C-alpha cells in the first residue's frame, strides 16, 4: 500500500523537471498555433468511465484555458467538434431543432471563467432531472458496481449445468423439472425499433417456461425441451447495458430437484448486452 501511494510523491526534480517544463511550454504553444490557424481542437481526457466521471474533462478544459483558448473555443471543442469527430454532428453537438441534447445547468457564467462549468446546478438527461447524490450502487453502462468492466461469463454456473444435464430424471406429470441455461445467442443486440429474438439452449424447458429479463417476464416461446426463444420489444431495448436473465418454470417443481438441492425452478443466470445504436 505504501509503495503504491508513494507514486503520488514522485515529483520530477533537477534537469528532468526543467526538460519537462520546457516540453510543456512547447505543447501549449503548438496547440495555440493550431487553434489560431483554424484547427478544430477536441477537448477530451484520456481516461474512461471507470474513473471519477467528469473531473478529467474539467481538468482538460482548464489546461486548454492555460494554452490560451477562450472559454467559447473550449465549449465548442467539447460539443460541436466532438460530434464532428465521431461523425454524429447531424444529430449531436449543437442546439438545433431535431437534434438530441442533454442539458447541464450551471450557477455561474462559463464564458467568464471556464472553471464555472463545475458549478453544476441541474442535469437533465434523456428528458429527466438526474439525482446527483452519491449512490453506493453506482455502475457504468456495461459494468457491475466497482472498478473495471465485468470479466464474468455470459452464462454463469456452467459446471452445475453440465452436471444437471447428466441427471436422467423422467418427466413427472404435473410437476416441472429444474431448468438450466447452457448457451445464449446472440449475447449482444443493438438498440432498435423492431423486436429482437434471442435463443437459449439448455435443459428441462417446458410449456410454461418463462424468461425473466431484468426481473420481468418477457414473451417466451418453447421450441423443445432443450431450446427456448424470447422476444425483446423496442421499449425493453431503450436502455443500453448488461442485463441479467433467468428461466423460471411453472410451479410446482419436482421435489426430486429441490431435495437434491438442484434448485427451485429458477435457472442459472445468463447475461445479455444491449448495445447503443450509434
C-alpha positions in Angstrom: 0.0 0.0 0.0 2.7 2.5 1.0 4.6 1.7 -2.2 1.5 2.4 -4.3 0.8 5.7 -2.6 4.4 6.8 -2.9 3.8 7.2 -6.6 1.9 10.4 -5.8 5.0 11.9 -4.1 7.2 11.1 -7.1 7.9 14.7 -8.3 10.5 15.4 -11.0 13.4 17.5 -9.9 16.5 18.9 -11.4 17.3 18.6 -15.1 14.3 16.2 -15.7 11.9 18.7 -14.3 13.4 21.5 -16.4 13.2 19.5 -19.6 9.6 18.5 -19.0 8.6 22.1 -18.2 10.1 23.2 -21.4 8.3 20.5 -23.2 5.0 21.6 -21.6 5.6 25.2 -22.9 6.2 23.8 -26.4 2.9 21.8 -26.2 1.0 24.9 -25.2 2.5 27.0 -28.0 1.7 24.3 -30.6 -1.9 24.0 -29.5 -2.4 27.7 -29.5 -0.9 28.0 -33.0 -3.1 25.1 -34.2 -6.3 26.8 -32.9 -5.3 30.2 -34.2 -4.8 28.7 -37.7 -8.4 27.4 -37.7 -7.8 23.9 -36.4 -10.6 22.1 -34.6 -9.2 21.0 -31.2 -11.4 18.5 -29.5 -11.4 18.8 -25.7 -11.3 15.3 -24.0 -9.5 13.4 -21.3 -7.5 10.2 -21.9 -9.5 8.3 -19.3 -12.5 6.0 -19.4 -15.7 5.9 -17.3 -14.2 3.5 -14.7 -12.6 6.6 -13.0 -14.3 9.6 -11.4 -16.8 10.7 -14.0 -16.4 14.2 -15.3 -13.5 15.5 -13.4 -10.9 14.6 -16.0 -12.8 16.6 -18.7 -13.0 19.7 -16.5 -9.2 19.4 -15.8 -8.6 19.2 -19.6 -10.7 22.4 -20.0 -8.6 24.2 -17.5 -5.5 23.0 -19.4 -6.9 24.4 -22.7 -7.5 27.7 -20.9 -3.9 27.8 -19.9 -3.0 27.1 -23.5 -4.7 30.3 -24.4 -8.1 29.2 -25.8 -11.1 31.3 -25.0 -14.0 29.8 -22.9 -16.2 29.7 -26.0 -13.5 27.8 -28.0 -13.3 25.3 -25.2 -17.0 24.8 -25.1 -17.2 24.4 -28.9 -14.3 21.9 -28.7 -16.2 19.9 -26.1 -19.5 19.8 -28.0 -19.6 20.7 -31.7 -16.1 19.5 -32.7 -16.5 16.3 -30.6 -19.7 15.4 -32.5 -17.9 16.1 -35.8 -15.0 13.9 -34.7 -17.3 10.8 -34.3 -19.3 11.8 -37.4 -22.5 12.5 -35.4 -22.8 16.2 -36.0 -26.1 15.6 -37.8 -27.7 14.7 -34.5 -25.4 15.9 -31.7 -23.1 18.8 -30.8 -25.2 21.9 -31.3 -28.6 23.2 -30.2 -30.8 22.9 -33.2 -34.3 21.6 -33.8 -34.4 17.9 -34.3 -31.1 17.2 -32.6 -30.5 15.2 -29.4 -29.2 17.0 -26.4 -28.9 16.7 -22.6 -28.9 19.8 -20.5 -26.3 20.9 -18.0 -27.3 24.0 -15.9 -24.6 25.8 -14.0 -24.9 28.5 -11.5 -22.2 30.8 -12.9 -21.2 32.0 -16.4 -18.6 29.8 -18.0 -17.8 32.5 -20.6 -16.3 34.5 -17.7 -14.4 31.5 -16.3 -14.4 28.0 -17.8 -14.0 26.7 -14.3 -17.6 27.7 -13.7 -18.7 24.6 -15.6 -18.0 22.6 -12.4 -20.7 24.6 -10.6 -23.5 22.2 -11.6 -27.0 23.1 -10.5 -29.1 20.7 -12.6 -28.5 17.9 -15.1 -31.3 16.9 -17.4 -30.6 13.5 -19.1 -33.0 11.8 -21.5 -35.6 14.4 -20.5 -35.4 13.6 -16.8 -33.7 15.6 -14.0 -30.9 13.4 -12.6 -30.4 12.7 -8.9 -26.7 13.8 -8.4 -26.4 12.5 -4.8 -23.9 9.7 -4.0 -25.1 6.2 -4.6 -23.0 3.2 -3.4 -24.5 1.0 -6.1 -23.4 3.3 -8.9 -22.3 1.4 -12.0 -21.4 2.2 -15.6 -23.5 1.1 -18.5 -21.9 -2.2 -19.2 -20.2 -2.9 -15.8 -21.2 -4.1 -12.4 -20.6 -2.0 -9.3 -16.9 -1.4 -8.6 -13.9 -0.7 -10.7 -13.4 -2.4 -14.0 -15.6 -3.9 -16.7 -17.2 -7.2 -15.9 -15.0 -10.2 -16.5 -17.8 -12.7 -15.6 -19.1 -15.3 -18.0 -22.0 -14.7 -20.4 -23.7 -17.8 -18.8 -23.0 -18.5 -15.1 -22.6 -21.8 -13.3 -21.7 -23.9 -16.4 -20.2 -26.7 -14.3 -23.5 -27.0 -12.5 -25.4 -27.0 -15.8 -23.2 -29.9 -17.2 -23.8 -31.9 -14.0 -27.6 -31.3 -14.3 -27.6 -32.5 -17.9 -26.3 -35.9 -16.7 -29.3 -36.4 -14.4 -31.6 -38.9 -16.1 -34.9 -38.0 -14.5 -38.2 -38.9 -16.3 -40.7 -36.1 -16.6 -43.2 -36.1 -13.7 -46.8 -35.4 -14.6 -48.0 -32.0 -13.2 -44.5 -31.1 -11.9 -41.8 -29.0 -13.5 -38.1 -30.1 -13.8 -35.2 -27.8 -12.8 -34.3 -25.6 -15.9 -30.8 -24.7 -16.9 -29.3 -22.3 -19.5 -26.2 -23.6 -21.4 -25.9 -21.0 -24.2 -27.4 -17.7 -25.4 -27.4 -16.5 -28.9 -26.9 -13.7 -29.7 -25.5 -12.3 -26.4 -25.2 -8.8 -27.8 -28.0 -6.9 -29.5 -28.2 -3.3 -30.7 -31.0 -0.9 -29.7 -33.6 -0.8 -32.4 -37.2 -0.1 -33.2 -38.0 -3.7 -34.2 -38.4 -6.7 -31.8 -35.3 -8.9 -31.3 -35.4 -12.6 -30.8 -32.9 -14.4 -28.6 -32.3 -18.1 -28.4 -31.5 -20.0 -25.2 -30.3 -23.6 -25.2 -30.1 -25.8 -22.2 -32.2 -28.4 -20.5 -35.6 -29.0 -18.8 -37.6 -26.3 -20.6 -41.3 -27.0 -20.6 -44.6 -25.5 -21.7 -45.0 -22.5 -19.4 -41.3 -21.8 -19.0 -40.8 -18.0 -19.0 -37.7 -15.9 -19.4 -37.4 -13.1 -16.9 -35.3 -10.3 -18.3 -34.2 -7.5 -15.8 -36.5 -9.2 -13.3 -39.6 -9.1 -15.5 -41.3 -11.7 -17.7 -40.9 -11.3 -21.5 -42.7 -13.2 -24.3 -41.2 -16.7 -24.4 -41.7 -19.5 -27.0 -40.9 -23.2 -26.3 -39.0 -24.8 -29.2 -38.1 -28.0 -27.5 -37.1 -29.4 -24.1 -33.6 -28.0 -24.8 -34.4 -24.7 -26.6 -36.3 -21.5 -25.9 -36.6 -18.2 -27.7 -37.7 -15.0 -26.1 -38.5 -11.6 -27.6 -37.4 -8.1 -26.6 -39.6 -5.3 -27.9 -38.4 -1.8 -28.7 -39.4 -0.5 -25.3 -37.2 -3.0 -23.5 -34.3 -2.1 -25.8 -34.4 1.6 -24.9 -31.8 1.2 -22.1 -28.3 0.1 -23.0 -26.4 -2.1 -20.6 -25.5 -5.6 -19.5 -28.6 -7.2 -18.0 -29.4 -10.4 -16.2 -31.9 -13.1 -17.3 -33.2 -16.4 -16.0 -35.7 -19.1 -17.0 -38.5 -19.8 -14.5 -40.5 -23.0 -14.8 -44.1 -23.1 -13.6 -44.9 -24.4 -10.1 -44.9 -27.0 -8.6 -41.3 -28.1 -9.1 -40.5 -31.7 -8.9 -39.3 -32.3 -5.3 -36.5 -34.5 -6.6 -34.7 -31.3 -7.7 -35.4 -29.3 -4.6 -34.5 -32.1 -2.2 -31.3 -32.7 -4.1 -30.5 -29.0 -4.0 -30.5 -28.7 -7.7 -32.8 -25.7 -7.5 -36.3 -24.4 -7.0 -37.4 -23.9 -10.6 -35.3 -20.9 -11.5 -32.4 -21.5 -13.8 -28.8 -20.3 -13.6 -28.2 -16.7 -14.7 -27.2 -15.5 -18.2 -26.4 -12.0 -19.4 -27.4 -10.1 -22.4 -25.8 -6.8 -23.6 -27.9 -4.2 -25.3 -25.5 -2.0 -27.2 -26.1 1.6 -28.1 -27.4 2.4 -31.5 -24.6 4.6 -32.7 
